[in-house]
């Protein structure tokens, strides 16, 4: 099974108080470099393309060389939205690709075993995404007034990498382009064309670094994983 991994790393990190979360150090290694190492370690992944801002190309390509990311192909210029950034990266994947994995550059602590299972599930079902049950009670609100309490047992936090058969993913991309749609979640692309998406059980350590507090949490998770605390 040929798997092309696209790492989405072209965001502005607007909630990081001026910190570039992709270059921020996590256990002494840049966050993006750890995400690249993660996908490098997965035997099923055959190539890695990083969607990035043009000014970051040299830095991110340098990470590939410094940290031995031999599956790295290139950086693809990011677009105005996440969806457009991933679409730009699609232009660089191999013709032999059977599965496309889209991963957040700021999600460096995913478990390799989970990724392998997600790849296996996607090869069977056509699409699979990792997720964990919601812990807190959620409310829907209108004008600061609570309107409903969804059944928590049916709610999951969706993570990455999200993995799709190429045919299904391209169908979703074409549909979005034809109808002027822009999604923040890759899963929505294939859902829009009627594809049923499998859920691969993940764990809560696979956090996305979005705020400075998340970086501190990731440090604690990494330290616990390495037996330092």
C-alpha positions as CSV (number, residue, x, y, z in Angstrom):
1,X,0.0,0.0,0.0
2,X,1.5,3.3,-1.2
3,X,0.8,6.1,1.3
4,X,1.6,9.8,0.6
5,X,1.7,11.9,3.7
6,X,0.9,15.7,3.5
7,X,1.9,17.7,6.6
8,X,-0.2,20.9,6.9
9,X,2.2,23.5,8.2
10,X,1.3,26.7,6.4
11,X,-0.9,28.3,9.1
12,X,-0.3,31.7,10.7
13,X,-0.3,30.5,14.3
14,X,-2.5,33.4,15.3
15,X,-3.2,32.0,18.7
16,X,0.5,31.4,19.7
17,X,1.2,35.0,20.8
18,X,3.9,35.5,18.2
19,X,5.5,32.0,18.5
20,X,6.0,30.0,15.4
21,X,4.6,26.7,16.6
22,X,6.3,24.7,13.8
23,X,9.7,25.9,14.8
24,X,9.1,26.0,18.5
25,X,11.3,23.4,20.4
26,X,9.7,20.4,22.0
27,X,12.2,18.4,24.0
28,X,14.9,20.2,22.1
29,X,13.6,19.4,18.6
30,X,11.3,21.6,16.5
31,X,7.7,20.6,16.6
32,X,7.5,20.2,12.8
33,X,10.7,18.1,12.8
34,X,9.1,15.8,15.3
35,X,6.0,15.4,13.1
36,X,8.2,14.6,10.2
37,X,10.1,12.0,12.3
38,X,6.8,10.5,13.3
39,X,5.7,9.9,9.7
40,X,9.3,8.8,8.7
41,X,9.0,6.0,11.3
42,X,5.9,4.6,9.8
43,X,6.8,1.8,7.4
44,X,3.6,2.3,5.4
45,X,4.4,5.9,4.6
46,X,6.4,6.2,1.4
47,X,6.7,10.0,0.9
48,X,6.2,13.2,2.9
49,X,5.2,16.6,1.4
50,X,5.1,19.6,3.7
51,X,2.6,22.4,2.9
52,X,4.3,25.6,4.1
53,X,4.7,29.3,3.7
54,X,7.3,30.1,1.1
55,X,9.5,31.9,3.6
56,X,9.7,28.6,5.6
57,X,10.8,26.4,2.8
58,X,14.5,26.6,3.5
59,X,14.0,26.0,7.3
60,X,11.7,23.0,6.8
61,X,13.8,21.5,4.1
62,X,16.7,21.9,6.5
63,X,14.9,19.9,9.1
64,X,14.5,17.0,6.6
65,X,18.3,17.0,6.1
66,X,19.2,17.5,9.8
67,X,16.9,14.9,11.2
68,X,17.3,12.2,8.4
69,X,13.8,12.5,6.9
70,X,14.6,10.4,3.8
71,X,11.0,10.2,2.7
72,X,10.7,14.0,2.4
73,X,9.9,15.1,-1.2
74,X,9.5,18.8,-1.1
75,X,7.7,21.8,0.4
76,X,4.5,22.9,-1.4
77,X,3.4,26.5,-1.1
78,X,0.5,27.0,1.2
79,X,-2.7,28.7,0.1
80,X,-5.1,31.1,1.8
81,X,-6.8,28.3,3.6
82,X,-5.9,24.9,5.0
83,X,-7.9,23.2,2.3
84,X,-6.1,25.1,-0.5
85,X,-2.7,24.4,1.1
86,X,-3.4,20.6,1.1
87,X,-4.7,20.8,-2.5
88,X,-1.5,22.5,-3.5
89,X,0.5,19.7,-1.9
90,X,-1.5,17.1,-3.9
91,X,0.3,18.3,-7.0
92,X,3.5,16.7,-5.7
93,X,2.4,13.2,-4.7
94,X,3.4,10.1,-6.6
95,X,1.2,8.8,-9.3
96,X,1.4,5.4,-7.6
97,X,-0.1,6.7,-4.4
98,X,-3.1,4.7,-3.2
99,X,-3.7,6.4,0.2
100,X,-3.4,10.1,1.2
101,X,-2.7,10.9,4.8
102,X,-3.1,14.5,5.9
103,X,-1.5,15.4,9.2
104,X,-1.2,18.6,11.2
105,X,2.4,19.8,11.5
106,X,1.6,20.9,15.1
107,X,0.5,17.4,16.2
108,X,3.9,15.7,16.9
109,X,2.9,13.2,19.5
110,X,0.6,10.8,17.6
111,X,1.3,7.1,18.3
112,X,2.9,5.3,15.3
113,X,0.8,2.2,16.2
114,X,-2.4,4.3,15.8
115,X,-1.3,5.7,12.5
116,X,-0.6,2.2,11.2
117,X,-4.1,1.1,12.3
118,X,-5.6,4.2,10.7
119,X,-3.9,3.4,7.4
120,X,-5.2,-0.2,7.6
121,X,-8.7,1.0,8.3
122,X,-8.6,3.5,5.5
123,X,-7.5,0.8,3.0
124,X,-10.6,-1.3,4.1
125,X,-13.2,1.4,4.4
126,X,-11.9,4.1,2.0
127,X,-11.5,6.7,4.7
128,X,-10.5,6.7,8.4
129,X,-9.7,9.3,11.0
130,X,-8.4,9.1,14.5
131,X,-10.5,10.3,17.4
132,X,-11.1,10.2,21.1
133,X,-14.4,10.5,23.2
134,X,-15.3,13.9,24.4
135,X,-14.7,14.2,28.1
136,X,-16.7,17.3,29.0
137,X,-20.4,18.0,28.7
138,X,-21.0,20.1,25.7
139,X,-23.8,22.7,25.2
140,X,-25.2,24.4,22.1
141,X,-25.6,28.2,22.7
142,X,-27.5,31.0,21.1
143,X,-27.2,34.6,22.3
144,X,-25.4,33.3,25.5
145,X,-28.4,31.1,26.3
146,X,-28.0,27.3,26.3
147,X,-30.3,25.7,23.8
148,X,-29.4,22.0,23.9
149,X,-27.1,19.4,25.5
150,X,-25.9,16.9,22.9
151,X,-25.5,13.2,23.9
152,X,-21.8,13.1,25.0
153,X,-21.6,9.4,24.4
154,X,-21.9,10.0,20.6
155,X,-19.3,12.9,20.4
156,X,-15.7,12.5,19.5
157,X,-12.7,14.8,19.2
158,X,-11.2,14.2,15.7
159,X,-7.5,14.3,15.3
160,X,-5.0,13.7,12.5
161,X,-3.6,12.0,10.4
162,X,-6.8,11.7,8.4
163,X,-6.4,9.0,5.8
164,X,-8.3,8.5,2.5
165,X,-8.1,6.4,-0.6
166,X,-7.0,8.6,-3.4
167,X,-10.1,8.2,-5.5
168,X,-12.4,9.2,-2.7
169,X,-10.3,12.1,-1.6
170,X,-10.0,13.5,-5.2
171,X,-13.7,13.2,-5.6
172,X,-14.2,15.4,-2.5
173,X,-11.6,17.9,-3.7
174,X,-13.3,18.2,-7.1
175,X,-16.7,18.6,-5.5
176,X,-15.5,21.4,-3.2
177,X,-13.8,23.2,-6.1
178,X,-16.9,22.9,-8.3
179,X,-19.2,24.3,-5.6
180,X,-16.9,26.9,-4.1
181,X,-16.7,25.1,-0.7
182,X,-13.9,25.4,1.8
183,X,-13.6,23.0,4.7
184,X,-11.4,23.2,7.8
185,X,-11.5,19.4,8.1
186,X,-10.4,17.0,5.4
187,X,-13.0,14.5,6.5
188,X,-15.7,16.9,5.4
189,X,-14.4,16.7,1.8
190,X,-15.2,13.1,1.5
191,X,-18.3,13.3,3.6
192,X,-19.6,15.9,1.1
193,X,-19.6,13.2,-1.7
194,X,-21.2,10.6,0.5
195,X,-18.2,8.6,1.7
196,X,-18.7,7.0,5.1
197,X,-15.7,7.6,7.3
198,X,-14.4,5.1,9.8
199,X,-13.2,6.2,13.3
200,X,-9.9,4.7,14.5
201,X,-9.5,4.9,18.2
202,X,-6.7,7.2,19.3
203,X,-5.5,8.6,22.6
204,X,-5.5,12.0,24.3
205,X,-1.7,12.5,23.9
206,X,-2.2,13.3,20.3
207,X,-2.9,16.9,21.0
208,X,-2.6,19.8,18.5
209,X,-0.4,22.6,19.6
210,X,-2.6,25.7,19.1
211,X,-1.7,27.9,22.1
212,X,1.4,28.5,24.2
213,X,-0.4,26.4,26.9
214,X,-0.5,23.5,24.5
215,X,3.2,23.6,24.1
216,X,3.7,23.3,27.8
217,X,1.3,20.3,27.9
218,X,3.1,18.7,25.0
219,X,6.4,19.0,26.9
220,X,4.8,17.3,30.0
221,X,3.4,14.5,27.8
222,X,6.8,14.0,26.1
223,X,8.6,14.0,29.4
224,X,6.2,11.4,30.8
225,X,6.7,9.3,27.7
226,X,10.4,9.4,28.0
227,X,10.3,8.6,31.7
228,X,11.6,11.9,32.9
229,X,8.7,12.5,35.2
